[in-house]
Amino acid sequence: MVALPLHVRRFRARQYDQAQLLAGTLAKATGRVAPVGWLERTRETKRQVGLSEAERTGNVAGAFVASRAVKGREVLLLDDVFTTGSTARAAAVALREAGATRVEVLTLARAFTLA
């Protein structure tokens, strides 16, 4: 189980990472592990609120790098909120590039707008 990480600056400002807290709690409840450091946000991205789907995709493209520790593993990527999937997709690409054999995404909430 790998949490979708905050950038280090955002983590320092908040003093917590909600996705990592969720992953740790779920891992403990299910007998799994949620190692920190297997996925890293390598550059600070703009907040996604108010961005179009295309802007969100561009904003997070190439923003993640995964540890080689994921090589040969199936990974459950955990995030707090799923809106367009851009962030989860970018993170999943990094995990697959590092050798994860399969990546599935689990989120606590799904955000959407009624048109």
C-alpha positions as CSV (number, residue, x, y, z in Angstrom):
1,M,0.0,0.0,0.0
2,V,1.5,3.3,-1.1
3,A,0.1,6.7,-0.2
4,L,0.0,9.5,-2.8
5,P,2.5,11.9,-1.2
6,L,2.5,15.6,-0.6
7,H,5.5,17.6,-1.7
8,V,7.9,18.1,1.2
9,R,7.1,21.9,1.4
10,R,3.4,21.3,1.7
11,F,4.1,18.5,4.2
12,R,6.2,20.9,6.3
13,A,3.4,23.6,6.2
14,R,0.7,21.1,7.2
15,Q,2.8,18.9,9.5
16,Y,0.8,15.8,8.3
17,D,0.1,13.9,5.2
18,Q,-3.6,12.8,5.1
19,A,-3.1,10.1,2.5
20,Q,-0.2,8.6,4.5
21,L,-2.3,8.7,7.7
22,L,-5.1,6.9,5.9
23,A,-2.7,4.3,4.3
24,G,-1.1,3.6,7.7
25,T,-4.4,3.1,9.4
26,L,-5.8,0.9,6.6
27,A,-2.5,-1.1,6.4
28,K,-2.6,-1.8,10.1
29,A,-6.3,-2.8,10.0
30,T,-5.6,-5.2,7.1
31,G,-2.2,-6.6,8.1
32,R,-0.4,-4.9,5.2
33,V,2.4,-2.4,5.1
34,A,2.4,1.2,4.0
35,P,6.0,2.1,3.6
36,V,7.0,5.8,3.4
37,G,9.3,6.8,0.6
38,W,8.2,4.3,-2.1
39,L,6.6,7.2,-4.0
40,E,7.9,10.8,-3.9
41,R,6.5,14.0,-5.3
42,T,9.7,15.4,-6.8
43,R,8.4,18.9,-7.6
44,E,5.9,21.2,-6.1
45,T,2.7,21.5,-8.1
46,K,0.0,24.1,-8.1
47,R,-3.1,23.3,-6.2
48,Q,-5.6,21.5,-8.5
49,V,-8.7,23.3,-7.3
50,G,-10.1,25.4,-10.2
51,L,-8.0,23.8,-12.9
52,S,-9.5,22.1,-15.9
53,E,-8.9,18.4,-16.5
54,A,-6.2,19.2,-19.1
55,E,-4.5,21.7,-16.8
56,R,-4.6,19.2,-13.9
57,T,-2.9,16.6,-16.1
58,G,-0.2,19.0,-17.2
59,N,0.3,20.2,-13.6
60,V,1.1,16.7,-12.2
61,A,2.8,15.2,-15.3
62,G,6.3,14.0,-14.3
63,A,5.8,15.1,-10.7
64,F,6.4,11.7,-9.1
65,V,9.2,9.2,-8.9
66,A,8.9,5.7,-7.4
67,S,11.5,3.7,-5.5
68,R,12.9,0.5,-7.1
69,A,11.4,-1.2,-4.0
70,V,8.2,-1.5,-5.9
71,K,9.7,-3.6,-8.7
72,G,7.8,-6.9,-9.1
73,R,5.1,-5.8,-6.7
74,E,1.4,-5.2,-7.0
75,V,0.7,-1.8,-5.4
76,L,-2.5,-0.3,-3.9
77,L,-2.1,3.5,-4.4
78,L,-4.1,5.3,-1.7
79,D,-5.3,8.9,-1.9
80,D,-7.9,10.9,0.0
81,V,-9.9,12.4,-2.9
82,F,-10.3,11.4,-6.5
83,T,-11.5,14.2,-8.8
84,T,-10.3,13.7,-12.4
85,G,-7.8,11.0,-11.8
86,S,-4.9,13.1,-13.1
87,T,-2.8,12.9,-9.9
88,A,-3.4,9.2,-9.4
89,R,-2.6,8.5,-13.1
90,A,0.7,10.4,-12.9
91,A,1.6,8.5,-9.7
92,A,0.6,5.2,-11.2
93,V,2.9,5.9,-14.2
94,A,5.8,6.5,-11.9
95,L,5.1,3.3,-10.0
96,R,4.9,1.3,-13.3
97,E,8.1,2.9,-14.6
98,A,9.8,1.7,-11.4
99,G,8.7,-1.8,-12.1
100,A,5.4,-2.3,-10.2
101,T,3.5,-5.1,-11.9
102,R,0.1,-3.7,-11.2
103,V,-1.3,-0.5,-9.7
104,E,-4.8,-0.2,-8.3
105,V,-6.1,3.1,-6.8
106,L,-8.2,3.4,-3.7
107,T,-9.6,6.7,-2.5
108,L,-11.7,7.8,0.5
109,A,-13.9,10.2,-1.5
110,R,-14.9,11.0,-5.1
111,A,-15.3,14.7,-5.9
112,F,-17.4,15.9,-8.8
113,T,-19.4,18.9,-10.0
114,L,-23.1,18.8,-11.0
115,A,-23.4,20.6,-14.3
